[in-house]
Amino acid sequence: MKPIYAENIVVAIRYGGRIEWYILDKDYCFLDYEKLEEAYKKRGYDVYSDDNFRYGIKVVNERTKNLFLENIKKYRIKAKELKEMLMDESDYDEKLAYNPSILIDFENKVLVSHYAEPESFEDFVPDGWNGEYRNFEMDLPQEQRYWMDENGQSLIGG
């Protein structure tokens, strides 16, 4: 699978002393669906709750982490593969989809969003977690920055 702008996004997940990359449907990145549903209800929307969505996990946190990770492992991708895919893209708009959008950090209980569209993933984090909107590039080791060339220049451009 490859990232598709505003549909499938590139997500870094930190746990167990490592960082892994995933290409996920953006809806998987709202960690607390109970809070998201409540926000929609407050705005007057009817909310249909599908308990099968996201493998029956309403809140992704340290208690549900293992089940969540087990179910999304088919979407895992190595930084090297992401870089190769990005380098094969010639269209700028296609390259934009490779921007790292979300960092889910189970070790520090934080979700950092740098998603370009007006989605507020950082507002719907589990109790006891922090949500932030900022560039998280510096939170990642150099070898995980697949979108950078050997001179520190962005392969995405722009």
C-alpha positions, 0 to 999 in steps of 0.5 A: 500500500502507498500513502494517498493524500488525505486518505492513507497517512504515514504514521510513526509509532514508538513503543518498546524502545523502537519506532515503526512506520505504518501507512494507515487510514487516517481514521485509525489515528483518532485514538479516543473514539469516545471523545470524538463521538461526544464532540460530534454529538455536541455539534448536533450530529447523530453518531452511529457507532460501529464496534467492528471498526478498528478491531473493536477498539474504542480507545487506543492506549497502553491497555489496548496497544498490543491488540491495536499493533497486532491488527495493524501489523499488515500496514507496517513498512520500513523507513527504507521502503518508504524512501524508495517509494518516495524516490520513485514518485515524480509528481509533487502532489503524489510526493506530498502524501509521504509527509510524516503525519502522526507520531503515536508515542506509547512510551511517553503517552503522547500523540503528535500531529503534523497533518496538513489538513484540518483534522484535530487528531491531537484533540482526541487522545486518551485520558492521561495522554497529551496531544500536540500539533507540531513538527515532530521531525526532531523527535525521530532518529536521523535513520528514521527520516526517510524523506531526507536525502544524505545532505539533509534535503527534503525528497518531497520538495516544495 
